[in-house]
Amino acid sequence: MLSIIIVNYKNPALLRLCLKSLERTLSSELKYEILVMDISSEIETQNIVLEEFPSIKLVSFKENIGYSKGVNEGIKQSAGDYVLVLNPDIVPLKNSIETLLNYMKKNQDVGLAGPQLLNFDGTPQQSCFGFYNAITIGYRRVGYLPFNKRVLKKFLLKDKDLSDVQQVDWLMGSALMVKREAINRVGFMDEKFFLYFSDVDWAKRFWENGYKVVYCPLAKIYHYHRRISKKNSWLIDAFVNRQSQQHIKDGFKYLFKWGFLKSSENHSTNECA
């Protein structure tokens, strides 16, 4: 069985769209369950799930427990051999989830996989990356400049053909599929990361425990992506943007855990089954 876990934070309209798209695109032959982890739960979201989607399990949290803990709570309350973690701003294409699931079933050495994320105009989004170090994090916040292009191109896998299935260092947490067996070995997301970097840290731990992390563009999913952690210049953001402040905090936690300058070996390769 597949367990689909959606971590929602005050996004009732997008959550409704996501749930409707799942109903519309999932095969009737697929055995699955859907769980909504509703953080800082509001009555509007509760009514949408309970009245419009009665078969879906709603777990409400009064406080903002953070993304990582929301994912972990969902995993603990789910029963599937495979778990798909989604943001509420996801709209899957028909057969996309089944395609990703079948890929993982056929490749038992893959512990974590993600689809190709698309803008609603059909153009691809960047959803797989090289590992961070302090220099990469700093360069990402200031954007492309003459002195940092080489580092950022490597981080963004610009030398790879992202239309191919391939191993990557880590995948954006907006849509992640993982095997229960692998979770039992690797562990849950690290709850020290409140909102950001938990996907990076998780992928790193999968690699260290002998599992591959794979980007699978055979499965395609629409993603309403807004980079809310970076709206203004990096200096202004650091003082006025709460998401940016959280990104910086979680970034430092990641660097303290894994090393400020060390960047893990590059796992990116097109050699996938």
Phi and psi in degrees as a GROMACS rama.xvg file:
@    title "Ramachandran Plot"
@    xaxis  label "Phi"
@    yaxis  label "Psi"
@TYPE xy
-103.841  129.286  LEU-2
-103.731  124.247  SER-3
-105.231  118.543  ILE-4
-112.928  122.198  ILE-5
-113.014  120.722  ILE-6
-97.332  111.797  VAL-7
-111.721  138.354  ASN-8
-134.56  98.1765  TYR-9
51.5067  48.967  LYS-10
-132.922  59.5281  ASN-11
-61.1518  -40.134  PRO-12
-66.7237  -45.6312  ALA-13
-68.5159  -35.906  LEU-14
-62.6112  -44.331  LEU-15
-59.1624  -44.5882  ARG-16
-61.1301  -43.1558  LEU-17
-61.949  -47.533  CYS-18
-65.6562  -39.3955  LEU-19
-64.911  -39.3645  LYS-20
-68.0878  -34.9481  SER-21
-64.7913  -44.2922  LEU-22
-58.9871  -38.5165  GLU-23
-78.1131  -32.5428  ARG-24
-102.602  -22.8647  THR-25
-73.4536  137.797  LEU-26
-68.3033  142.397  SER-27
-67.6728  -16.5859  SER-28
-86.1597  -11.75  GLU-29
-83.3218  129.286  LEU-30
-88.0733  118.006  LYS-31
-150.755  165.143  TYR-32
-134.182  151.776  GLU-33
-122.744  130  ILE-34
-123.84  130.113  LEU-35
-106.174  118.148  VAL-36
-93.9976  103.476  MET-37
-99.0518  106.755  ASP-38
-90.1674  138.118  ILE-39
51.4513  52.9187  SER-40
-60.2213  138.014  SER-41
-120.214  155.484  GLU-42
-61.9679  -34.1108  ILE-43
-61.5477  -46.0577  GLU-44
-65.1528  -42.5291  THR-45
-58.9894  -44.0323  GLN-46
-64.6704  -40.0913  ASN-47
-59.2285  -49.7023  ILE-48
-68.8818  -48.2869  VAL-49
-68.9623  -35.8092  LEU-50
-89.7345  -38.4342  GLU-51
-95.8092  -23.1942  GLU-52
-134.347  65.0109  PHE-53
-63.4663  -19.9352  PRO-54
-82.0884  -8.76466  SER-55
-90.5029  138.717  ILE-56
-84.4746  123.677  LYS-57
-106.495  126.248  LEU-58
-119.155  114.197  VAL-59
-102.616  138.623  SER-60
-121.685  127.52  PHE-61
-68.1052  -37.3157  LYS-62
-94.7648  164.605  GLU-63
-83.715  95.8113  ASN-64
-83.3424  -8.43826  ILE-65
93.6038  157.264  GLY-66
-63.8182  -47.2322  TYR-67
-62.1122  -44.7446  SER-68
-67.3184  -35.2023  LYS-69
-61.4627  -43.7425  GLY-70
-61.4074  -47.2776  VAL-71
-61.953  -41.5679  ASN-72
-63.0817  -38.1827  GLU-73
-64.1356  -43.463  GLY-74
-61.2945  -43.595  ILE-75
-63.0494  -31.9293  LYS-76
-95.8889  2.39915  GLN-77
-99.5333  166.762  SER-78
-126.163  -3.2258  ALA-79
-73.7257  152.612  GLY-80
-71.634  -23.2253  ASP-81
-126.359  144.706  TYR-82
-125.463  129.224  VAL-83
-110.982  115.656  LEU-84
-96.3109  124.59  VAL-85
-127.205  148.184  LEU-86
-81.2301  158.088  ASN-87
-71.9437  -9.79404  PRO-88
-93.6344  29.9238  ASP-89
-108.945  136.852  ILE-90
-130.65  102.586  VAL-91
-74.0652  147.385  PRO-92
-80.519  160.099  LEU-93
-59.224  133.964  LYS-94
71.5853  0.692511  ASN-95
-66.3504  -42.7158  SER-96
-69.0453  -41.637  ILE-97
-62.4874  -37.6515  GLU-98
-62.4223  -44.6723  THR-99
-66.0295  -41.6192  LEU-100
-63.7203  -44.8941  LEU-101
-63.9998  -36.6987  ASN-102
-61.3542  -44.4496  TYR-103
-67.5242  -36.1699  MET-104
-65.2753  -33.5379  LYS-105
-81.8842  -15.8191  LYS-106
-125.267  85.6887  ASN-107
-68.6824  -15.8755  GLN-108
-84.1237  -3.54548  ASP-109
-91.8772  118.987  VAL-110
-97.0635  -25.4096  GLY-111
-141.802  130.723  LEU-112
-142.353  153.956  ALA-113
-140.393  152.171  GLY-114
-83.8596  177.65  PRO-115
-81.4213  127.841  GLN-116
-93.312  137.081  LEU-117
-122.191  145.912  LEU-118
-71.5742  164.896  ASN-119
-72.4462  -7.96441  PHE-120
-92.1884  4.72401  ASP-121
91.5808  -5.78981  GLY-122
-78.0956  145.305  THR-123
-75.3291  148.202  PRO-124
-101.363  154.998  GLN-125
-76.3496  120.057  GLN-126
-134.864  5.50514  SER-127
-137.647  147.973  CYS-128
-149.525  169.966  PHE-129
-86.5085  166.263  GLY-130
-71.536  153.98  PHE-131
-83.4131  155.313  TYR-132
-137.88  -175.799  ASN-133
-61.1238  -38.3469  ALA-134
-64.7004  -44.4382  ILE-135
-61.6005  -44.3987  THR-136
-59.9292  -44.5978  ILE-137
-63.1934  -44.4045  GLY-138
-64.2688  -36.1689  TYR-139
-63.3341  -33.7889  ARG-140
-77.4584  -26.9588  ARG-141
-93.937  -13.8089  VAL-142
83.7201  -177.101  GLY-143
-67.4656  124.699  TYR-144
-135.637  161.596  LEU-145
-53.8227  -35.5436  PRO-146
-83.2009  -12.0236  PHE-147
-118.672  5.352  ASN-148
-60.4415  -41.6864  LYS-149
-62.8706  -43.5462  ARG-150
-65.6787  -44.1268  VAL-151
-68.5962  -36.451  LEU-152
-63.2232  -38.2412  LYS-153
-67.2776  -42.9785  LYS-154
-62.4132  -39.2897  PHE-155
-88.1339  6.74035  LEU-156
57.2863  40.9447  LEU-157
-67.5327  -16.1719  LYS-158
-88.9616  2.90449  ASP-159
-106.892  150.488  LYS-160
-89.6876  100.896  ASP-161
-80.8389  13.7475  LEU-162
-90.1645  -4.66302  SER-163
-103.089  147.916  ASP-164
-66.0596  132.576  VAL-165
-162.397  156.397  GLN-166
-73.4255  141.397  GLN-167
-138.295  166.369  VAL-168
-67.8437  -52.4118  ASP-169
-152.269  163.917  TRP-170
-124.584  144.392  LEU-171
-59.792  136.603  MET-172
-74.046  3.57537  GLY-173
-63.3263  -29.5837  SER-174
-153.396  106.31  ALA-175
-131.854  132.177  LEU-176
-112.417  134.392  MET-177
-139.348  149.584  VAL-178
-84.9976  138.377  LYS-179
-57.5938  -42.1707  ARG-180
-56.892  -39.7118  GLU-181
-70.4614  -38.9702  ALA-182
-60.8477  -40.7043  ILE-183
-60.8505  -28.3869  ASN-184
-90.3458  -44.1197  ARG-185
-81.38  -37.0349  VAL-186
103.555  172.496  GLY-187
-74.8721  174.663  PHE-188
-60.8291  147.162  MET-189
-77.2455  114.741  ASP-190
-76.3329  -1.86631  GLU-191
-65.8669  -26.7116  LYS-192
-88.0118  111.611  PHE-193
-73.7072  -43.6275  PHE-194
-136.812  -41.6427  LEU-195
-112.849  160.515  TYR-196
72.7894  -5.51977  PHE-197
-67.6558  -33.0744  SER-198
-69.3346  -37.6158  ASP-199
-65.6902  -48.2565  VAL-200
-61.8713  -41.9158  ASP-201
-61.7892  -47.7924  TRP-202
-60.2547  -40.6326  ALA-203
-61.0865  -40.6641  LYS-204
-70.931  -32.4036  ARG-205
-62.2779  -47.2798  PHE-206
-59.6257  -43.2354  TRP-207
-68.3832  -20.1607  GLU-208
-99.2764  13.8  ASN-209
88.2241  11.4437  GLY-210
-103.869  145.451  TYR-211
-84.7539  149.439  LYS-212
-113.739  123.171  VAL-213
-129.013  134.079  VAL-214
-91.5383  123.066  TYR-215
-123.07  86.4181  CYS-216
-72.3938  0.0857099  PRO-217
-62.7534  -28.4306  LEU-218
-101.099  128.873  ALA-219
-124.919  133.825  LYS-220
-138.384  133.491  ILE-221
-74.0402  143.292  TYR-222
-139.523  119.876  HIS-223
-82.9743  90.3773  TYR-224
-100.618  124.434  HIS-225
-126.628  128.53  ARG-226
-84.6776  79.6484  ARG-227
-72.9051  -14.3476  ILE-228
-81.0994  -4.36702  SER-229
-146.073  87.5972  LYS-230
-100.655  -34.9473  LYS-231
-116.862  -165.493  ASN-232
-63.6588  156.189  SER-233
-60.3607  -33.7789  TRP-234
-71.3914  -43.4094  LEU-235
-64.6991  -44.2286  ILE-236
-54.3318  -42.1126  ASP-237
-60.6359  -23.4987  ALA-238
-104.759  -29.9055  PHE-239
-116.05  -16.7114  VAL-240
-100.828  113.112  ASN-241
-62.6449  -39.5153  ARG-242
-64.9929  -38.4739  GLN-243
-65.3812  -41.5784  SER-244
-61.6876  -40.5382  GLN-245
-67.331  -37.3106  GLN-246
-61.2759  -42.4011  HIS-247
-65.6969  -44.1719  ILE-248
-60.1103  -48.9609  LYS-249
-67.1076  -32.2988  ASP-250
-63.396  -42.3389  GLY-251
-65.6915  -37.5592  PHE-252
-61.6636  -40.8458  LYS-253
-64.0074  -44.2753  TYR-254
-67.3893  -37.341  LEU-255
-65.9806  -33.7565  PHE-256
-74.122  -42.0572  LYS-257
-111.23  -9.80701  TRP-258
111.75  136.04  GLY-259
-71.7101  -38.6341  PHE-260
-109.095  -19.7164  LEU-261
-75.13  127.096  LYS-262
-114.897  125.885  SER-263
-58.9404  162.244  SER-264
-54.5658  146.589  GLU-265
-80.3398  118.653  ASN-266
-91.6046  -2.97929  HIS-267
-64.7039  124.786  SER-268
-159.901  147.083  THR-269
-86.9716  3.61527  ASN-270
-83.8363  81.6055  GLU-271
-128.528  153.766  CYS-272
